[in-house]
Amino acid sequence: TSGLLPAVLIVGLAFSLVIISYGLDSIVPGVHDAFHDFRHVIGMPCH
Amino acid sequence: MNLTGIDWKRGIVAGLLAGILWGWLAMAVNTVTGVFVSEKALLVNILAFSTGGAVYGVVAGGLLAATHKILPFKSLLLKAVVVSVGLWLVLRIGGVVLSGASPWRYHQELMATLQGFLLSLVMGTLLGALWKKGFN
């Protein structure tokens, strides 16, 4: 009677991955500090 | 693209497991290489790497589920590696752009970049191996 929900989940998580990878505190406060070591270890630019 | 014809469950479950495993492995690899000296407590990092790895893994698994039929390679393992490395490269190129725009905020580190690239190869290998297990 149907695909879309998993696709939406993947897109949402892709957005989360961008926020985590760049530590975008302006979107999710505290994410920069929480994933600081993770970003460095996986080779993303960070300060 | 017909979204209902995609085996999302297989990609998401394989990606979730591969991602969590990969997060722990990334911590272990970094401890051995010493590329980045950890600034957080071990428990905090276990949570962060498990979460970050799971997010990366599920996105890679979802992309693999959506594209594995159209990627021009025979080997599923190679397809998983291409998807995983491709995702990492897109993020890294975005990082280069951000670094150019805000150099005081985003610093580039060559050794960390090399380590990240190698880890993305590992993620692809884990994802491909777990995909082959099947989760239907």
N, CA and C atoms of all chains as a GROMACS GRO file, in nm:
protein
  549
    1THR      N    1   0.086  -0.118   0.000
    1THR     CA    2   0.000   0.000   0.000
    1THR      C    3   0.089   0.123   0.000
    2SER      N    4   0.486   0.149   0.130
    2SER     CA    5   0.586   0.210   0.042
    2SER      C    6   0.657   0.323   0.115
    3GLY      N    7   1.044   0.288   0.179
    3GLY     CA    8   1.123   0.368   0.087
    3GLY      C    9   1.159   0.506   0.136
    4LEU      N   10   1.057   0.586   0.164
    4LEU     CA   11   1.082   0.727   0.192
    4LEU      C   12   1.144   0.750   0.330
    5LEU      N   13   1.091   0.683   0.432
    5LEU     CA   14   1.141   0.707   0.568
    5LEU      C   15   1.290   0.674   0.584
    6PRO      N   16   1.337   0.558   0.535
    6PRO     CA   17   1.482   0.532   0.545
    6PRO      C   18   1.564   0.636   0.470
    7ALA      N   19   1.514   0.681   0.355
    7ALA     CA   20   1.587   0.783   0.278
    7ALA      C   21   1.596   0.914   0.357
    8VAL      N   22   1.485   0.949   0.423
    8VAL     CA   23   1.484   1.071   0.506
    8VAL      C   24   1.581   1.056   0.623
    9LEU      N   25   1.584   0.936   0.682
    9LEU     CA   26   1.678   0.908   0.793
    9LEU      C   27   1.823   0.927   0.747
   10ILE      N   28   1.856   0.875   0.630
   10ILE     CA   29   1.993   0.887   0.578
   10ILE      C   30   2.029   1.033   0.553
   11VAL      N   31   1.936   1.108   0.495
   11VAL     CA   32   1.961   1.250   0.468
   11VAL      C   33   1.980   1.326   0.600
   12GLY      N   34   1.896   1.296   0.698
   12GLY     CA   35   1.909   1.360   0.829
   12GLY      C   36   2.041   1.329   0.896
   13LEU      N   37   2.083   1.203   0.886
   13LEU     CA   38   2.211   1.164   0.946
   13LEU      C   39   2.329   1.224   0.870
   14ALA      N   40   2.313   1.241   0.739
   14ALA     CA   41   2.419   1.306   0.659
   14ALA      C   42   2.437   1.450   0.706
   15PHE      N   43   2.326   1.515   0.737
   15PHE     CA   44   2.331   1.652   0.790
   15PHE      C   45   2.400   1.651   0.927
   16SER      N   46   2.367   1.551   1.009
   16SER     CA   47   2.432   1.537   1.141
   16SER      C   48   2.582   1.515   1.125
   17LEU      N   49   2.619   1.436   1.024
   17LEU     CA   50   2.761   1.407   1.000
   17LEU      C   51   2.837   1.535   0.964
   18VAL      N   52   2.774   1.621   0.888
   18VAL     CA   53   2.836   1.750   0.853
   18VAL      C   54   2.854   1.834   0.980
   19ILE      N   55   2.752   1.837   1.064
   19ILE     CA   56   2.759   1.915   1.190
   19ILE      C   57   2.871   1.863   1.279
   20ILE      N   58   2.881   1.730   1.291
   20ILE     CA   59   2.986   1.668   1.373
   20ILE      C   60   3.124   1.694   1.312
   21SER      N   61   3.135   1.675   1.181
   21SER     CA   62   3.266   1.685   1.113
   21SER      C   63   3.326   1.825   1.120
   22TYR      N   64   3.240   1.926   1.123
   22TYR     CA   65   3.291   2.063   1.125
   22TYR      C   66   3.270   2.132   1.260
   23GLY      N   67   3.209   2.059   1.354
   23GLY     CA   68   3.188   2.115   1.488
   23GLY      C   69   3.105   2.242   1.485
   24LEU      N   70   2.990   2.235   1.418
   24LEU     CA   71   2.908   2.355   1.396
   24LEU      C   72   2.824   2.388   1.519
   25ASP      N   73   2.888   2.456   1.613
   25ASP     CA   74   2.821   2.497   1.737
   25ASP      C   75   2.702   2.590   1.711
   26SER      N   76   2.708   2.662   1.600
   26SER     CA   77   2.599   2.756   1.570
   26SER      C   78   2.469   2.681   1.541
   27ILE      N   79   2.480   2.554   1.502
   27ILE     CA   80   2.359   2.474   1.474
   27ILE      C   81   2.325   2.386   1.594
   28VAL      N   82   2.427   2.318   1.649
   28VAL     CA   83   2.407   2.234   1.768
   28VAL      C   84   2.509   2.276   1.874
   29PRO      N   85   2.468   2.358   1.970
   29PRO     CA   86   2.562   2.405   2.073
   29PRO      C   87   2.629   2.288   2.147
   30GLY      N   88   2.762   2.297   2.161
   30GLY     CA   89   2.835   2.194   2.235
   30GLY      C   90   2.893   2.084   2.149
   31VAL      N   91   2.853   2.078   2.022
   31VAL     CA   92   2.898   1.968   1.936
   31VAL      C   93   3.048   1.979   1.906
   32HIS      N   94   3.098   2.101   1.902
   32HIS     CA   95   3.241   2.120   1.873
   32HIS      C   96   3.327   2.056   1.981
   33ASP      N   97   3.291   2.081   2.104
   33ASP     CA   98   3.368   2.027   2.216
   33ASP      C   99   3.348   1.876   2.230
   34ALA      N  100   3.225   1.831   2.212
   34ALA     CA  101   3.193   1.688   2.233
   34ALA      C  102   3.267   1.598   2.134
   35PHE      N  103   3.284   1.644   2.010
   35PHE     CA  104   3.346   1.560   1.907
   35PHE      C  105   3.484   1.613   1.866
   36HIS      N  106   3.547   1.689   1.955
   36HIS     CA  107   3.676   1.752   1.923
   36HIS      C  108   3.782   1.649   1.884
   37ASP      N  109   3.803   1.548   1.967
   37ASP     CA  110   3.906   1.447   1.938
   37ASP      C  111   3.870   1.365   1.815
   38PHE      N  112   3.742   1.333   1.803
   38PHE     CA  113   3.694   1.254   1.688
   38PHE      C  114   3.729   1.322   1.557
   39ARG      N  115   3.703   1.453   1.550
   39ARG     CA  116   3.730   1.528   1.426
   39ARG      C  117   3.878   1.526   1.392
   40HIS      N  118   3.963   1.546   1.492
   40HIS     CA  119   4.108   1.544   1.468
   40HIS      C  120   4.153   1.408   1.416
   41VAL      N  121   4.106   1.302   1.482
   41VAL     CA  122   4.151   1.166   1.448
   41VAL      C  123   4.110   1.127   1.307
   42ILE      N  124   3.990   1.170   1.263
   42ILE     CA  125   3.946   1.131   1.128
   42ILE      C  126   3.992   1.230   1.021
   43GLY      N  127   4.077   1.327   1.062
   43GLY     CA  128   4.143   1.411   0.963
   43GLY      C  129   4.067   1.532   0.916
   44MET      N  130   3.964   1.572   0.992
   44MET     CA  131   3.891   1.693   0.954
   44MET      C  132   3.963   1.815   1.013
   45PRO      N  133   3.957   1.929   0.944
   45PRO     CA  134   4.024   2.047   0.997
   45PRO      C  135   3.955   2.095   1.124
   46CYS      N  136   4.034   2.141   1.219
   46CYS     CA  137   3.980   2.177   1.350
   46CYS      C  138   4.077   2.273   1.416
   47HIS      N  139   4.031   2.341   1.520
   47HIS     CA  140   4.126   2.426   1.592
   47HIS      C  141   4.139   2.377   1.735
   48MET      N  142   1.458   0.745  -0.922
   48MET     CA  143   1.502   0.631  -0.841
   48MET      C  144   1.385   0.576  -0.760
   49ASN      N  145   1.364   0.445  -0.766
   49ASN     CA  146   1.257   0.383  -0.689
   49ASN      C  147   1.307   0.353  -0.548
   50LEU      N  148   1.262   0.432  -0.452
   50LEU     CA  149   1.314   0.421  -0.315
   50LEU      C  150   1.276   0.290  -0.248
   51THR      N  151   1.162   0.231  -0.290
   51THR     CA  152   1.118   0.107  -0.225
   51THR      C  153   1.198  -0.014  -0.273
   52GLY      N  154   1.268   0.001  -0.385
   52GLY     CA  155   1.348  -0.110  -0.436
   52GLY      C  156   1.486  -0.119  -0.375
   53ILE      N  157   1.516  -0.029  -0.282
   53ILE     CA  158   1.649  -0.025  -0.220
   53ILE      C  159   1.647  -0.102  -0.089
   54ASP      N  160   1.750  -0.183  -0.066
   54ASP     CA  161   1.758  -0.262   0.057
   54ASP      C  162   1.816  -0.175   0.170
   55TRP      N  163   1.733  -0.083   0.218
   55TRP     CA  164   1.779   0.013   0.319
   55TRP      C  165   1.822  -0.057   0.448
   56LYS      N  166   1.743  -0.158   0.488
   56LYS     CA  167   1.769  -0.224   0.617
   56LYS      C  168   1.910  -0.281   0.621
   57ARG      N  169   1.948  -0.347   0.512
   57ARG     CA  170   2.080  -0.408   0.506
   57ARG      C  171   2.189  -0.301   0.518
   58GLY      N  172   2.172  -0.191   0.446
   58GLY     CA  173   2.271  -0.083   0.450
   58GLY      C  174   2.279  -0.017   0.586
   59ILE      N  175   2.163   0.007   0.647
   59ILE     CA  176   2.160   0.077   0.776
   59ILE      C  177   2.219  -0.011   0.887
   60VAL      N  178   2.180  -0.138   0.891
   60VAL     CA  179   2.230  -0.228   0.997
   60VAL      C  180   2.380  -0.254   0.980
   61ALA      N  181   2.422  -0.283   0.856
   61ALA     CA  182   2.565  -0.306   0.830
   61ALA      C  183   2.644  -0.180   0.861
   62GLY      N  184   2.590  -0.064   0.823
   62GLY     CA  185   2.658   0.063   0.848
   62GLY      C  186   2.669   0.094   0.996
   63LEU      N  187   2.562   0.066   1.070
   63LEU     CA  188   2.562   0.093   1.214
   63LEU      C  189   2.669   0.009   1.285
   64LEU      N  190   2.671  -0.120   1.254
   64LEU     CA  191   2.769  -0.209   1.318
   64LEU      C  192   2.911  -0.173   1.275
   65ALA      N  193   2.929  -0.152   1.145
   65ALA     CA  194   3.062  -0.116   1.094
   65ALA      C  195   3.109   0.015   1.155
   66GLY      N  196   3.017   0.110   1.168
   66GLY     CA  197   3.052   0.243   1.219
   66GLY      C  198   3.097   0.240   1.364
   67ILE      N  199   3.025   0.165   1.447
   67ILE     CA  200   3.062   0.157   1.589
   67ILE      C  201   3.198   0.087   1.604
   68LEU      N  202   3.214  -0.024   1.531
   68LEU     CA  203   3.343  -0.095   1.532
   68LEU      C  204   3.455  -0.003   1.485
   69TRP      N  205   3.425   0.071   1.379
   69TRP     CA  206   3.524   0.161   1.319
   69TRP      C  207   3.563   0.272   1.417
   70GLY      N  208   3.467   0.322   1.492
   70GLY     CA  209   3.495   0.426   1.590
   70GLY      C  210   3.596   0.378   1.694
   71TRP      N  211   3.574   0.257   1.744
   71TRP     CA  212   3.668   0.200   1.843
   71TRP      C  213   3.804   0.177   1.779
   72LEU      N  214   3.802   0.127   1.655
   72LEU     CA  215   3.927   0.100   1.584
   72LEU      C  216   4.004   0.229   1.558
   73ALA      N  217   3.931   0.336   1.525
   73ALA     CA  218   3.994   0.466   1.501
   73ALA      C  219   4.067   0.515   1.626
   74MET      N  220   4.004   0.495   1.742
   74MET     CA  221   4.068   0.533   1.868
   74MET      C  222   4.197   0.453   1.888
   75ALA      N  223   4.188   0.323   1.862
   75ALA     CA  224   4.305   0.235   1.881
   75ALA      C  225   4.417   0.272   1.784
   76VAL      N  226   4.381   0.296   1.658
   76VAL     CA  227   4.481   0.334   1.557
   76VAL      C  228   4.550   0.464   1.596
   77ASN      N  229   4.471   0.561   1.642
   77ASN     CA  230   4.530   0.690   1.680
   77ASN      C  231   4.620   0.676   1.802
   78THR      N  232   4.586   0.586   1.892
   78THR     CA  233   4.671   0.562   2.010
   78THR      C  234   4.807   0.508   1.965
   79VAL      N  235   4.805   0.420   1.864
   79VAL     CA  236   4.930   0.362   1.813
   79VAL      C  237   5.010   0.465   1.734
   80THR      N  238   4.943   0.539   1.644
   80THR     CA  239   5.016   0.634   1.558
   80THR      C  240   5.058   0.759   1.635
   81GLY      N  241   4.977   0.798   1.734
   81GLY     CA  242   5.008   0.920   1.809
   81GLY      C  243   4.991   1.047   1.726
   82VAL      N  244   4.915   1.038   1.617
   82VAL     CA  245   4.894   1.154   1.530
   82VAL      C  246   4.828   1.269   1.606
   83PHE      N  247   4.730   1.235   1.689
   83PHE     CA  248   4.664   1.338   1.770
   83PHE      C  249   4.665   1.295   1.916
   84VAL      N  250   4.714   1.382   2.002
   84VAL     CA  251   4.717   1.352   2.145
   84VAL      C  252   4.579   1.384   2.203
   85SER      N  253   4.515   1.280   2.254
   85SER     CA  254   4.378   1.294   2.303
   85SER      C  255   4.368   1.398   2.414
   86GLU      N  256   4.261   1.479   2.407
   86GLU     CA  257   4.240   1.583   2.508
   86GLU      C  258   4.121   1.551   2.597
   87LYS      N  259   4.053   1.441   2.569
   87LYS     CA  260   3.932   1.407   2.644
   87LYS      C  261   3.954   1.279   2.725
   88ALA      N  262   3.867   1.258   2.823
   88ALA     CA  263   3.871   1.134   2.901
   88ALA      C  264   3.832   1.016   2.812
   89LEU      N  265   3.883   0.898   2.846
   89LEU     CA  266   3.859   0.778   2.765
   89LEU      C  267   3.710   0.751   2.747
   90LEU      N  268   3.633   0.761   2.855
   90LEU     CA  269   3.490   0.730   2.848
   90LEU      C  270   3.417   0.828   2.755
   91VAL      N  271   3.455   0.956   2.763
   91VAL     CA  272   3.395   1.058   2.676
   91VAL      C  273   3.426   1.025   2.530
   92ASN      N  274   3.551   0.985   2.505
   92ASN     CA  275   3.589   0.953   2.368
   92ASN      C  276   3.522   0.826   2.316
   93ILE      N  277   3.505   0.728   2.405
   93ILE     CA  278   3.436   0.605   2.362
   93ILE      C  279   3.295   0.640   2.314
   94LEU      N  280   3.227   0.727   2.389
   94LEU     CA  281   3.092   0.770   2.350
   94LEU      C  282   3.095   0.849   2.219
   95ALA      N  283   3.190   0.944   2.210
   95ALA     CA  284   3.197   1.030   2.092
   95ALA      C  285   3.234   0.950   1.967
   96PHE      N  286   3.331   0.861   1.980
   96PHE     CA  287   3.375   0.783   1.863
   96PHE      C  288   3.270   0.680   1.822
   97SER      N  289   3.199   0.624   1.921
   97SER     CA  290   3.091   0.530   1.888
   97SER      C  291   2.979   0.602   1.814
   98THR      N  292   2.942   0.720   1.865
   98THR     CA  293   2.834   0.797   1.803
   98THR      C  294   2.875   0.848   1.665
   99GLY      N  295   2.993   0.911   1.659
   99GLY     CA  296   3.041   0.964   1.531
   99GLY      C  297   3.059   0.853   1.429
  100GLY      N  298   3.116   0.741   1.473
  100GLY     CA  299   3.135   0.627   1.382
  100GLY      C  300   3.002   0.572   1.334
  101ALA      N  301   2.905   0.563   1.425
  101ALA     CA  302   2.772   0.510   1.387
  101ALA      C  303   2.706   0.600   1.283
  102VAL      N  304   2.716   0.731   1.302
  102VAL     CA  305   2.656   0.825   1.206
  102VAL      C  306   2.724   0.812   1.069
  103TYR      N  307   2.857   0.812   1.070
  103TYR     CA  308   2.933   0.795   0.946
  103TYR      C  309   2.899   0.661   0.879
  104GLY      N  310   2.892   0.555   0.960
  104GLY     CA  311   2.865   0.422   0.907
  104GLY      C  312   2.726   0.410   0.846
  105VAL      N  313   2.626   0.463   0.914
  105VAL     CA  314   2.488   0.453   0.863
  105VAL      C  315   2.472   0.533   0.734
  106VAL      N  316   2.533   0.651   0.729
  106VAL     CA  317   2.526   0.731   0.606
  106VAL      C  318   2.596   0.656   0.491
  107ALA      N  319   2.714   0.601   0.520
  107ALA     CA  320   2.787   0.524   0.417
  107ALA      C  321   2.706   0.400   0.376
  108GLY      N  322   2.647   0.332   0.474
  108GLY     CA  323   2.566   0.213   0.445
  108GLY      C  324   2.444   0.248   0.362
  109GLY      N  325   2.380   0.359   0.394
  109GLY     CA  326   2.264   0.404   0.317
  109GLY      C  327   2.302   0.439   0.175
  110LEU      N  328   2.416   0.507   0.159
  110LEU     CA  329   2.463   0.542   0.025
  110LEU      C  330   2.499   0.416  -0.055
  111LEU      N  331   2.558   0.319   0.015
  111LEU     CA  332   2.593   0.192  -0.052
  111LEU      C  333   2.466   0.121  -0.098
  112ALA      N  334   2.364   0.119  -0.011
  112ALA     CA  335   2.237   0.054  -0.046
  112ALA      C  336   2.175   0.121  -0.169
  113ALA      N  337   2.186   0.254  -0.175
  113ALA     CA  338   2.123   0.330  -0.283
  113ALA      C  339   2.200   0.321  -0.414
  114THR      N  340   2.332   0.296  -0.406
  114THR     CA  341   2.415   0.307  -0.527
  114THR      C  342   2.482   0.177  -0.572
  115HIS      N  343   2.476   0.071  -0.490
  115HIS     CA  344   2.559  -0.046  -0.524
  115HIS      C  345   2.519  -0.113  -0.656
  116LYS      N  346   2.394  -0.091  -0.699
  116LYS     CA  347   2.352  -0.152  -0.826
  116LYS      C  348   2.400  -0.072  -0.948
  117ILE      N  349   2.434   0.054  -0.926
  117ILE     CA  350   2.474   0.137  -1.040
  117ILE      C  351   2.624   0.168  -1.042
  118LEU      N  352   2.695   0.136  -0.934
  118LEU     CA  353   2.840   0.160  -0.933
  118LEU      C  354   2.908   0.064  -1.030
  119PRO      N  355   3.004   0.113  -1.110
  119PRO     CA  356   3.063   0.031  -1.216
  119PRO      C  357   3.176  -0.061  -1.170
  120PHE      N  358   3.156  -0.128  -1.058
  120PHE     CA  359   3.257  -0.224  -1.010
  120PHE      C  360   3.187  -0.356  -0.981
  121LYS      N  361   3.261  -0.466  -0.994
  121LYS     CA  362   3.202  -0.596  -0.967
  121LYS      C  363   3.203  -0.627  -0.818
  122SER      N  364   3.316  -0.599  -0.754
  122SER     CA  365   3.334  -0.637  -0.615
  122SER      C  366   3.252  -0.548  -0.522
  123LEU      N  367   3.174  -0.612  -0.435
  123LEU     CA  368   3.095  -0.536  -0.337
  123LEU      C  369   3.186  -0.463  -0.239
  124LEU      N  370   3.298  -0.530  -0.205
  124LEU     CA  371   3.394  -0.469  -0.112
  124LEU      C  372   3.451  -0.340  -0.171
  125LEU      N  373   3.482  -0.344  -0.300
  125LEU     CA  374   3.535  -0.225  -0.368
  125LEU      C  375   3.430  -0.114  -0.372
  126LYS      N  376   3.304  -0.151  -0.395
  126LYS     CA  377   3.196  -0.052  -0.396
  126LYS      C  378   3.184   0.015  -0.259
  127ALA      N  379   3.193  -0.065  -0.153
  127ALA     CA  380   3.182  -0.011  -0.017
  127ALA      C  381   3.298   0.083   0.012
  128VAL      N  382   3.418   0.046  -0.033
  128VAL     CA  383   3.536   0.131  -0.011
  128VAL      C  384   3.521   0.262  -0.088
  129VAL      N  385   3.474   0.254  -0.212
  129VAL     CA  386   3.455   0.375  -0.294
  129VAL      C  387   3.353   0.469  -0.229
  130VAL      N  388   3.243   0.414  -0.180
  130VAL     CA  389   3.140   0.496  -0.114
  130VAL      C  390   3.195   0.560   0.012
  131SER      N  391   3.264   0.481   0.093
  131SER     CA  392   3.316   0.530   0.221
  131SER      C  393   3.423   0.637   0.201
  132VAL      N  394   3.518   0.611   0.111
  132VAL     CA  395   3.624   0.708   0.084
  132VAL      C  396   3.564   0.832   0.016
  133GLY      N  397   3.469   0.811  -0.073
  133GLY     CA  398   3.404   0.923  -0.140
  133GLY      C  399   3.335   1.016  -0.042
  134LEU      N  400   3.266   0.956   0.056
  134LEU     CA  401   3.197   1.036   0.158
  134LEU      C  402   3.299   1.115   0.240
  135TRP      N  403   3.408   1.048   0.279
  135TRP     CA  404   3.512   1.116   0.358
  135TRP      C  405   3.574   1.231   0.276
  136LEU      N  406   3.598   1.205   0.146
  136LEU     CA  407   3.659   1.309   0.060
  136LEU      C  408   3.568   1.431   0.046
  137VAL      N  409   3.438   1.407   0.032
  137VAL     CA  410   3.343   1.518   0.022
  137VAL      C  411   3.350   1.604   0.149
  138LEU      N  412   3.351   1.536   0.264
  138LEU     CA  413   3.361   1.609   0.392
  138LEU      C  414   3.494   1.684   0.402
  139ARG      N  415   3.600   1.618   0.356
  139ARG     CA  416   3.734   1.678   0.366
  139ARG      C  417   3.747   1.799   0.274
  140ILE      N  418   3.690   1.789   0.154
  140ILE     CA  419   3.692   1.902   0.061
  140ILE      C  420   3.612   2.018   0.119
  141GLY      N  421   3.500   1.986   0.183
  141GLY     CA  422   3.424   2.089   0.254
  141GLY      C  423   3.508   2.154   0.362
  142GLY      N  424   3.591   2.073   0.428
  142GLY     CA  425   3.682   2.124   0.531
  142GLY      C  426   3.785   2.219   0.473
  143VAL      N  427   3.833   2.188   0.353
  143VAL     CA  428   3.930   2.276   0.286
  143VAL      C  429   3.865   2.411   0.257
  144VAL      N  430   3.741   2.407   0.211
  144VAL     CA  431   3.667   2.531   0.183
  144VAL      C  432   3.649   2.612   0.311
  145LEU      N  433   3.609   2.544   0.419
  145LEU     CA  434   3.591   2.613   0.548
  145LEU      C  435   3.723   2.670   0.598
  146SER      N  436   3.831   2.593   0.577
  146SER     CA  437   3.963   2.637   0.621
  146SER      C  438   4.005   2.762   0.544
  147GLY      N  439   3.970   2.767   0.417
  147GLY     CA  440   4.002   2.885   0.337
  147GLY      C  441   3.923   3.007   0.383
  148ALA      N  442   3.798   2.981   0.424
  148ALA     CA  443   3.711   3.091   0.466
  148ALA      C  444   3.742   3.138   0.608
  149SER      N  445   3.778   3.042   0.696
  149SER     CA  446   3.805   3.075   0.837
  149SER      C  447   3.932   3.006   0.884
  150PRO      N  448   4.050   3.051   0.834
  150PRO     CA  449   4.175   2.981   0.869
  150PRO      C  450   4.208   2.983   1.018
  151TRP      N  451   4.157   3.082   1.090
  151TRP     CA  452   4.184   3.089   1.235
  151TRP      C  453   4.103   2.984   1.310
  152ARG      N  454   3.995   2.934   1.247
  152ARG     CA  455   3.908   2.837   1.315
  152ARG      C  456   3.937   2.694   1.269
  153TYR      N  457   3.966   2.678   1.139
  153TYR     CA  458   3.986   2.543   1.085
  153TYR      C  459   4.129   2.527   1.035
  154HIS      N  460   4.210   2.453   1.110
  154HIS     CA  461   4.349   2.428   1.072
  154HIS      C  462   4.361   2.295   1.000
  155GLN      N  463   4.448   2.291   0.899
  155GLN     CA  464   4.472   2.166   0.826
  155GLN      C  465   4.591   2.095   0.888
  156GLU      N  466   4.581   1.964   0.903
  156GLU     CA  467   4.692   1.886   0.955
  156GLU      C  468   4.716   1.768   0.861
  157LEU      N  469   4.834   1.765   0.800
  157LEU     CA  470   4.863   1.665   0.697
  157LEU      C  471   4.856   1.522   0.751
  158MET      N  472   4.921   1.496   0.864
  158MET     CA  473   4.925   1.358   0.917
  158MET      C  474   4.785   1.311   0.958
  159ALA      N  475   4.708   1.402   1.017
  159ALA     CA  476   4.570   1.366   1.055
  159ALA      C  477   4.486   1.338   0.930
  160THR      N  478   4.511   1.415   0.825
  160THR     CA  479   4.439   1.393   0.699
  160THR      C  480   4.473   1.257   0.640
  161LEU      N  481   4.602   1.222   0.641
  161LEU     CA  482   4.643   1.090   0.591
  161LEU      C  483   4.581   0.978   0.674
  162GLN      N  484   4.582   0.998   0.806
  162GLN     CA  485   4.522   0.898   0.895
  162GLN      C  486   4.372   0.884   0.867
  163GLY      N  487   4.305   0.998   0.847
  163GLY     CA  488   4.162   0.996   0.818
  163GLY      C  489   4.132   0.924   0.687
  164PHE      N  490   4.217   0.948   0.587
  164PHE     CA  491   4.198   0.881   0.458
  164PHE      C  492   4.212   0.729   0.473
  165LEU      N  493   4.315   0.686   0.544
  165LEU     CA  494   4.336   0.543   0.566
  165LEU      C  495   4.220   0.483   0.647
  166LEU      N  496   4.171   0.559   0.744
  166LEU     CA  497   4.058   0.511   0.824
  166LEU      C  498   3.931   0.498   0.739
  167SER      N  499   3.916   0.586   0.640
  167SER     CA  500   3.799   0.574   0.552
  167SER      C  501   3.808   0.446   0.467
  168LEU      N  502   3.930   0.406   0.432
  168LEU     CA  503   3.949   0.277   0.363
  168LEU      C  504   3.906   0.162   0.453
  169VAL      N  505   3.944   0.174   0.581
  169VAL     CA  506   3.908   0.070   0.680
  169VAL      C  507   3.755   0.063   0.695
  170MET      N  508   3.692   0.181   0.701
  170MET     CA  509   3.545   0.184   0.712
  170MET      C  510   3.480   0.111   0.594
  171GLY      N  511   3.530   0.138   0.474
  171GLY     CA  512   3.475   0.072   0.356
  171GLY      C  513   3.491  -0.080   0.363
  172THR      N  514   3.606  -0.123   0.411
  172THR     CA  515   3.632  -0.267   0.423
  172THR      C  516   3.537  -0.332   0.524
  173LEU      N  517   3.521  -0.266   0.639
  173LEU     CA  518   3.429  -0.317   0.742
  173LEU      C  519   3.285  -0.320   0.690
  174LEU      N  520   3.246  -0.211   0.623
  174LEU     CA  521   3.109  -0.202   0.571
  174LEU      C  522   3.083  -0.310   0.466
  175GLY      N  523   3.179  -0.328   0.377
  175GLY     CA  524   3.164  -0.431   0.273
  175GLY      C  525   3.155  -0.571   0.332
  176ALA      N  526   3.240  -0.597   0.432
  176ALA     CA  527   3.242  -0.730   0.496
  176ALA      C  528   3.109  -0.756   0.568
  177LEU      N  529   3.057  -0.655   0.637
  177LEU     CA  530   2.931  -0.673   0.711
  177LEU      C  531   2.811  -0.677   0.617
  178TRP      N  532   2.819  -0.603   0.506
  178TRP     CA  533   2.712  -0.608   0.405
  178TRP      C  534   2.697  -0.750   0.351
  179LYS      N  535   2.812  -0.814   0.326
  179LYS     CA  536   2.810  -0.950   0.272
  179LYS      C  537   2.744  -1.049   0.368
  180LYS      N  538   2.752  -1.019   0.498
  180LYS     CA  539   2.687  -1.106   0.598
  180LYS      C  540   2.536  -1.107   0.577
  181GLY      N  541   2.482  -0.992   0.534
  181GLY     CA  542   2.337  -0.981   0.512
  181GLY      C  543   2.262  -0.965   0.641
  182PHE      N  544   2.165  -0.874   0.644
  182PHE     CA  545   2.086  -0.850   0.766
  182PHE      C  546   1.939  -0.840   0.730
  183ASN      N  547   1.889  -0.941   0.658
  183ASN     CA  548   1.747  -0.936   0.618
  183ASN      C  549   1.662  -1.027   0.706
   0.00000   0.00000   0.00000
